[in-house]
Amino acid sequence: MHVIARSSAALLALALLAAMPQAHALSKRDQAAVDALNTRMQAAEARYRAGLVKIGNADPAGRTEVDASLEDMEDIMAACVKQKGCSPTTMLAAYKRLLKQNADLASGDEVPEDNDEEGLAGSITADVPEAARAAALLSADGQQFVKMVQYNPAVQAGIRRWLTDMRPSLIDTFENYQYLRQTMWPQFQRAGLPEALLFGVMAKESNGRVHSTSRAGAAGPMQFMYATGRRFGLGDDGTGFDTRYDARASAAAAAEYFNERLGTLNRSIELSLAAYNGGEGRAQRVYNTSGGGNFWDESVYNQFPAETRDYVPMVIAAAWLFLHPKEYGLTLPRVDARPAALRLAKPSSIYELTICLGNGGTREGFMRALRNLNPRYQADQYLPTGTVLSATTKIVGLYGRHCTQGQRAELAHTLVMSDASSAIVRTGPVTPVQAEDAVYEAESAGVGSAGASAAPVRSKPAKPSKPSTYTVKRGETLTAIAQKFQCDTGDLAKANKLKAPRFAIKPGQKLKLDACEG
């Protein structure tokens, strides 16, 4: 199961304690309110446990009970923070009990069938961190961001856009971020920056797609330009891989960038975002000439291009929704992103894995998750046996069931290896067999035997010589060409000086085939 460690619960308790005023002598009214909250929490916990029993008995009402009880707990935790004399530690005790119970359940976790919604264990334990998250966002990190930005009509307009035509992009970003959170969030946390800022920037920049690249040349989940990335340690790592596509490295670089900008722009999130989008030189000049004015001051605001004036409130709006989803009726998907290593039992590609893994209870399957977690590999790149991929426990379980052998594994391999050009039926005039191209052989051993007839037999064609070059056709990828000429994608890329992870080629380009067998 996906559970919160004891240390995390302790930190959450300390954060909540710090966020609320300490009370010594409570009035009867306050004491009654505290008692009521404790009673509500006990009732919610009992309702949760009853829901577990129903789920165990295959009663569909069980999940409804679990969901409702967790929502009650979120409300109670939020009320506790605001109520004088309420002890967050007492409230968190219920979570600890639930987490221990779910940890016990985790040891017997089984990956559900594809047609199961999420499986008993996944549906329960994915809820527990989400319930605690509502309280966590009331702590120092959430309050830090809320205090640093302005919630004004421009941000409200951004929220409206994220909740209407851009809602799918917001949901996609959240799902993608759940797989990347374990590597990206610690970089911002160590830098003392709020997680909401990280999410907001990613939502506007890349929707959490690690391989995203803009026309201007910005790349990666945080969309660093090449020169800026170089300043903060990103770029070619010596193997041909651009670390702007690495989630951990790009998050660390972004955290360093924002702290540098905050230090020169009076701790202004808005101006730092304007610098991130419109250039740090421009932002610094505007700030200096305005005498340290606020981003929303007309004299400052109008000096930025329209793109930046749209970018700043949209990032803040996405961050705001990340902090306050329930307030806006936004239900964020629960993602089982527990990390695990996947060792390939046979050669495969991310495309082939995507097919054999199936949906596994998700909306869109696992291709984006695998690509994001393994940025050094192209989706169609064939990986040898023993390659270790970053994955999740769910992916590893599905791989063992469906990708190592069986009908689905064979089907996935067939689909990935299919060559569309082989479907073309070529017609044309029949070329007659020339006399010199045929060898005649008598049916019997005797020379001039009666009744003997001669049958033409085509001579065996000579084996064609190995081509030394190949001209790329429209729609072809380097991996497809490597498979066609029986060579390793990496060797072919190296021979033609193509850089990972994209191995970009174009129609008409001539490739050297020195590394291929022919």
C-alpha positions in Angstrom: 0.0 0.0 0.0 1.0 3.6 -0.4 1.4 4.8 3.2 2.8 7.7 5.1 5.8 7.0 7.3 5.7 7.7 11.0 8.2 10.5 10.6 5.9 12.2 8.1 3.0 12.0 10.4 5.1 13.5 13.2 6.2 16.4 10.9 2.6 17.0 9.9 1.6 17.1 13.5 4.3 19.7 14.3 3.3 21.8 11.3 -0.3 21.8 12.4 0.6 22.6 15.9 2.7 25.5 14.7 -0.2 26.7 12.5 -2.7 27.1 15.4 -2.7 29.3 18.5 -1.9 27.6 21.8 -4.7 27.7 24.4 -4.3 27.4 28.1 -7.7 28.0 29.6 -10.6 27.2 27.3 -14.1 28.6 27.6 -17.0 26.2 27.9 -17.9 27.1 24.4 -14.5 26.3 23.0 -14.3 23.1 25.0 -17.7 22.0 23.7 -16.5 22.7 20.1 -13.3 20.6 20.6 -15.3 17.8 22.1 -17.7 17.8 19.2 -14.7 17.6 16.7 -13.3 14.7 18.6 -16.6 12.9 18.6 -16.9 13.5 14.8 -13.4 12.1 14.2 -14.2 9.0 16.2 -17.4 8.5 14.2 -15.6 9.0 10.9 -13.0 6.5 11.9 -15.7 4.0 12.8 -17.4 4.6 9.5 -14.2 4.0 7.7 -13.6 0.7 9.4 -17.1 -0.4 8.6 -16.5 0.5 5.0 -13.5 -1.7 4.9 -15.5 -4.6 6.2 -18.1 -4.1 3.5 -15.4 -3.9 0.8 -14.0 -7.1 2.1 -17.4 -8.7 1.7 -17.7 -7.4 -1.9 -20.4 -4.9 -0.9 -20.3 -2.0 -3.4 -21.5 0.3 -0.6 -18.2 -0.1 1.1 -16.3 2.2 -1.2 -18.9 4.9 -0.7 -18.6 4.6 3.0 -14.8 4.8 2.9 -14.8 7.9 0.6 -17.4 9.7 2.7 -15.6 9.0 6.0 -12.3 10.3 4.6 -14.0 13.5 3.4 -15.4 13.9 6.9 -11.9 13.6 8.3 -10.6 16.2 5.9 -13.3 18.6 7.1 -12.6 17.8 10.7 -8.8 18.3 10.3 -9.4 21.7 8.7 -11.8 22.7 11.4 -9.4 21.6 14.1 -6.7 24.0 12.8 -9.0 26.9 13.2 -10.6 25.9 16.5 -8.9 27.2 19.7 -7.8 24.3 21.9 -8.2 21.6 19.4 -5.2 19.1 19.3 -4.0 18.1 15.9 -2.1 15.3 17.5 -5.3 13.7 18.7 -6.8 14.0 15.2 -3.7 12.5 13.6 -3.9 9.5 15.9 -6.9 8.3 13.8 -4.8 8.5 10.7 -1.9 6.6 12.3 -4.3 3.8 13.2 -5.7 3.7 9.6 -2.2 3.8 8.1 -1.0 0.9 10.3 -4.0 -1.2 9.3 -3.3 -0.4 5.6 0.4 -1.2 6.0 -0.6 -4.6 7.2 -2.8 -5.0 4.2 0.1 -3.9 2.0 2.1 -7.1 2.7 -0.5 -9.2 0.9 -1.1 -6.7 -2.0 -1.9 -8.3 -5.3 -2.2 -6.5 -8.6 -5.8 -6.4 -9.7 -7.1 -7.7 -13.0 -7.3 -5.1 -15.7 -11.1 -5.0 -15.5 -11.0 -4.4 -11.8 -11.6 -0.7 -11.0 -8.5 -0.3 -8.8 -8.5 -3.4 -6.6 -9.5 -3.5 -3.0 -6.1 -2.4 -1.6 -5.5 0.4 -4.2 -8.9 1.9 -3.7 -8.5 2.1 0.1 -4.9 3.1 0.7 -4.7 5.6 -2.1 -7.3 7.5 -0.2 -5.4 7.8 3.1 -2.6 10.1 1.9 -5.2 12.2 0.0 -7.1 12.7 3.3 -4.0 13.7 5.1 -3.0 16.0 2.3 -5.8 18.4 3.0 -4.4 19.0 6.4 -0.9 19.1 5.2 -1.7 21.9 2.8 -2.9 24.0 5.7 0.6 23.8 7.2 3.6 25.9 6.6 4.2 25.0 2.9 0.7 25.8 1.8 0.4 29.0 3.9 3.8 30.1 2.6 2.6 30.2 -1.0 -0.8 31.7 -0.2 0.9 34.6 1.7 3.4 35.2 -1.1 0.9 35.7 -3.9 -2.1 37.9 -4.6 -5.5 36.2 -5.2 -7.0 38.8 -7.5 -9.3 38.9 -10.5 -6.5 37.9 -12.9 -5.8 34.8 -10.9 -9.5 34.1 -10.7 -9.8 34.3 -14.5 -6.9 31.8 -14.6 -8.7 29.5 -12.3 -11.8 29.7 -14.5 -9.8 28.7 -17.5 -8.1 25.8 -15.7 -11.6 24.5 -14.6 -13.2 24.8 -18.0 -11.5 24.3 -21.4 -8.1 23.6 -19.7 -9.3 21.2 -17.2 -8.0 18.1 -19.1 -4.6 19.6 -19.1 -4.7 20.3 -15.4 -5.8 16.7 -14.7 -3.1 15.3 -17.0 -0.5 17.5 -15.2 -1.6 16.2 -11.8 -1.4 12.6 -12.9 2.0 13.0 -14.5 3.3 14.9 -11.5 2.3 12.0 -9.1 4.8 9.7 -10.8 7.5 12.4 -10.8 6.8 13.9 -7.3 9.3 11.6 -5.5 12.2 13.0 -7.6 11.1 16.6 -8.1 9.4 17.8 -4.9 12.5 17.1 -2.6 14.5 19.6 -4.7 12.0 22.4 -4.0 11.6 21.3 -0.4 15.3 21.5 0.3 15.4 24.9 -1.3 12.6 26.1 1.0 10.1 26.6 -1.9 6.4 25.6 -1.9 5.4 22.5 -3.8 2.5 24.5 -5.2 4.9 26.7 -7.1 6.5 23.6 -8.7 3.2 22.2 -9.8 2.0 25.5 -11.2 5.0 26.0 -13.3 4.9 22.5 -14.6 1.2 22.8 -15.4 1.8 25.8 -17.6 5.1 24.8 -19.1 4.8 21.1 -20.0 1.7 19.5 -18.5 4.3 17.2 -16.8 5.6 15.7 -20.0 9.3 15.2 -19.5 10.1 15.1 -23.2 8.3 18.3 -24.0 10.1 20.7 -26.4 9.0 24.1 -27.6 9.6 25.7 -31.0 11.9 28.2 -29.2 14.1 25.4 -28.0 13.0 25.2 -24.4 13.1 21.5 -23.2 12.1 19.3 -20.4 9.3 19.3 -17.7 10.4 22.8 -16.6 11.2 24.0 -20.1 14.7 25.4 -19.7 16.3 27.2 -22.6 19.7 25.8 -23.5 21.8 28.8 -22.3 19.8 29.2 -19.0 20.0 25.5 -18.4 23.8 25.6 -18.8 24.0 28.2 -16.1 22.3 25.9 -13.6 24.1 22.7 -14.5 21.8 21.3 -17.2 22.9 20.1 -20.7 24.8 17.3 -22.3 26.1 14.9 -19.6 28.8 13.5 -21.8 26.7 10.5 -23.1 24.6 12.6 -25.5 21.7 12.9 -23.1 20.4 16.4 -22.4 19.7 16.6 -18.6 17.0 19.2 -19.2 14.9 16.2 -19.8 15.8 14.7 -16.4 13.0 15.4 -13.9 15.2 15.5 -10.8 17.9 17.7 -12.4 15.5 20.1 -13.9 13.6 20.5 -10.6 16.8 21.2 -8.8 17.8 23.8 -11.4 14.4 25.5 -11.3 14.6 25.7 -7.5 18.0 27.3 -7.7 16.7 29.7 -10.3 13.7 30.8 -8.3 15.7 31.3 -5.2 18.2 33.4 -7.1 15.4 35.5 -8.6 13.5 35.8 -5.3 16.7 37.1 -3.8 17.0 40.0 -6.3 13.3 40.7 -6.7 12.2 41.3 -3.1 10.8 37.8 -2.6 8.1 38.4 -5.3 6.7 35.2 -6.7 5.0 37.2 -9.5 8.1 39.0 -10.6 10.2 35.8 -10.4 7.6 34.0 -12.6 7.8 36.9 -15.0 11.6 36.5 -15.1 11.2 32.7 -15.7 8.9 33.4 -18.7 10.0 36.7 -20.1 13.7 36.8 -19.2 15.5 37.7 -16.0 17.2 40.7 -17.5 13.9 42.3 -18.4 12.3 41.5 -15.0 15.3 43.0 -13.2 15.3 46.2 -15.3 11.5 46.6 -14.8 11.9 46.1 -11.0 14.8 48.5 -10.8 13.3 51.3 -12.9 10.0 51.0 -11.0 11.7 51.4 -7.6 10.7 47.9 -6.5 7.1 48.1 -7.7 4.7 45.2 -7.5 4.0 43.1 -10.6 0.4 44.2 -10.5 1.2 47.9 -10.5 0.2 49.2 -13.9 3.6 50.8 -14.5 5.3 47.4 -14.0 2.6 45.1 -15.5 2.5 46.9 -18.8 6.3 46.6 -19.4 6.0 42.9 -19.8 4.8 41.2 -23.0 1.3 39.8 -23.3 2.6 36.3 -23.0 4.2 37.0 -19.6 1.1 38.9 -18.4 -0.9 35.8 -19.1 1.7 33.3 -17.8 2.1 34.7 -14.3 -1.6 34.5 -13.2 -2.0 31.1 -14.9 0.8 29.6 -12.9 -0.6 31.0 -9.7 -4.1 29.8 -10.6 -2.8 26.2 -11.2 -0.9 26.3 -7.9 -4.0 27.7 -6.1 -6.1 24.8 -7.4 -3.4 22.3 -6.3 -3.8 23.7 -2.8 -7.6 24.1 -2.7 -9.1 21.5 -5.0 -12.1 20.6 -2.8 -13.1 24.3 -2.6 -13.7 24.4 -6.3 -15.3 20.9 -6.6 -12.1 19.6 -8.3 -11.6 15.9 -7.7 -8.0 15.0 -8.5 -7.3 11.5 -9.6 -5.7 9.0 -7.2 -2.5 7.6 -8.7 -0.6 4.6 -7.3 2.9 5.8 -7.9 4.8 3.7 -5.5 8.3 3.4 -7.0 9.8 0.0 -8.1 12.5 -1.2 -10.4 11.5 -3.2 -13.5 14.1 -5.5 -14.9 13.3 -6.7 -18.4 13.1 -10.5 -18.7 13.4 -10.2 -22.5 14.1 -7.5 -25.1 11.4 -4.9 -25.3 10.5 -1.2 -25.8 8.4 1.2 -24.0 5.8 0.9 -26.9 5.7 -2.8 -26.4 5.4 -2.6 -22.7 2.6 0.0 -23.0 0.6 -2.5 -25.1 1.1 -5.6 -22.9 0.6 -3.8 -19.6 -2.9 -2.7 -20.6 -4.7 0.1 -18.8 -4.4 -1.4 -15.3 -7.3 0.6 -14.0 -5.9 3.9 -15.4 -7.4 6.2 -18.0 -4.6 6.1 -20.5 -2.3 3.3 -19.6 1.4 3.6 -18.6 3.3 5.0 -21.6 3.6 8.5 -20.3 4.6 7.2 -16.8 7.3 5.0 -18.3 8.6 7.7 -20.6 8.7 10.3 -17.8 10.4 7.9 -15.4 12.9 6.8 -18.1 13.8 10.0 -20.1 17.0 8.5 -21.6 15.1 6.0 -23.7 13.0 6.6 -26.8 9.6 5.0 -26.8 10.4 2.8 -29.8 14.0 2.0 -28.7 14.5 -1.7 -28.3 16.1 -2.4 -24.9 18.0 -5.6 -24.2 17.3 -8.2 -21.6 18.4 -7.1 -18.1 17.7 -3.4 -18.7 16.4 -1.9 -15.4 13.6 0.7 -15.9 12.2 3.0 -13.3 8.6 2.0 -12.8 5.9 1.5 -10.1 4.9 -1.5 -8.1 1.7 -1.8 -10.2 3.6 -1.7 -13.4 6.0 -4.4 -12.2 3.1 -6.6 -11.2 1.4 -6.2 -14.5 4.6 -6.9 -16.3 5.1 -10.2 -14.6 1.5 -11.2 -15.5 1.2 -10.0 -19.1 4.5 -9.1 -20.6 6.9 -12.0 -20.1 4.9 -14.7 -21.8 1.4 -15.5 -23.0 -1.0 -14.2 -25.6 -0.9 -10.6 -24.8 2.9 -10.5 -24.7 3.0 -12.2 -28.1 0.4 -9.8 -29.5 2.3 -6.7 -28.2 5.5 -8.0 -29.8 3.7 -8.6 -33.1 2.2 -5.2 -33.2 5.4 -3.4 -32.4 7.4 -5.3 -35.0 4.8 -4.9 -37.8 6.1 -3.1 -40.9 3.4 -1.1 -42.6 5.3 -1.1 -45.9 5.0 -4.9 -46.1 1.2 -4.5 -46.6 1.7 -2.9 -49.9 0.9 -5.2 -52.8 3.1 -4.4 -55.8 1.7 -5.1 -59.3 3.1 -4.7 -62.7 4.1 -6.5 -65.9 5.5 -10.0 -65.5 9.1 -10.3 -66.5 9.7 -13.4 -68.7 12.4 -15.8 -67.7 15.4 -15.6 -70.1 17.1 -18.8 -71.4 20.4 -17.8 -69.9 18.7 -17.4 -66.4 17.4 -21.0 -66.4 19.1 -24.3 -65.8 17.6 -27.4 -67.4 17.6 -30.7 -65.7 16.4 -34.1 -67.0 13.8 -36.0 -65.0 15.8 -39.3 -65.4 19.5 -40.1 -65.4 19.7 -41.3 -69.1 20.8 -39.0 -71.8 18.1 -38.7 -74.4 15.8 -40.9 -72.4 12.3 -41.4 -73.9 9.7 -39.3 -72.2 12.2 -37.1 -70.4 11.1 -33.5 -70.0 13.1 -30.4 -69.0 11.8 -28.2 -66.2 13.2 -24.7 -65.8 14.8 -24.1 -62.4 15.7 -20.5 -61.4 19.3 -20.0 -60.4 19.8 -19.0 -56.8 20.3 -15.2 -56.7 23.6 -14.0 -55.2 23.4 -12.6 -51.8 23.2 -8.8 -52.0 26.1 -6.9 -50.7 25.7 -5.0 -47.4 24.5 -1.4 -48.1 26.8 1.2 -46.6 24.2 4.0 -46.4 20.5 4.4 -46.1 18.3 7.4 -47.1 15.6 8.1 -44.4 12.0 8.0 -45.7 9.1 10.0 -44.4 7.7 8.7 -41.1 10.6 6.4 -40.3 12.3 6.4 -36.9 15.9 5.5 -36.1 14.8 2.4 -34.1 12.7 1.2 -37.1 15.7 1.6 -39.4 18.0 -0.2 -36.8 15.6 -3.1 -36.7 15.4 -3.2 -40.5 19.2 -3.5 -40.9 19.7 -5.7 -37.7 21.7 -3.3 -35.7 21.6 -1.7 -32.3 19.8 1.7 -32.1 22.5 3.1 -29.9 25.3 2.0 -32.2 23.6 3.4 -35.2 23.0 6.7 -33.4 26.6 6.9 -32.4 27.9 6.1 -35.9 25.8 9.0 -37.2 26.4 11.4 -34.3 22.7 11.6 -33.3 22.1 12.8 -29.7 19.8 11.1 -27.2 17.1 11.0 -26.1 15.4 12.1 -29.4 17.8 10.6 -32.0 16.2 13.1 -34.4 16.3 12.2 -38.1 14.6 13.7 -41.1 13.4 12.5 -44.6 16.2 12.5 -47.1 19.0 12.3 -44.5 21.7 9.7 -45.3 22.7 7.4 -42.5 25.9 5.4 -42.3 25.2 1.7 -41.7 28.7 0.7 -40.6 27.3 -0.8 -37.4 24.7 -3.0 -39.2 24.8 -6.5 -40.5 22.8 -5.8 -43.6 
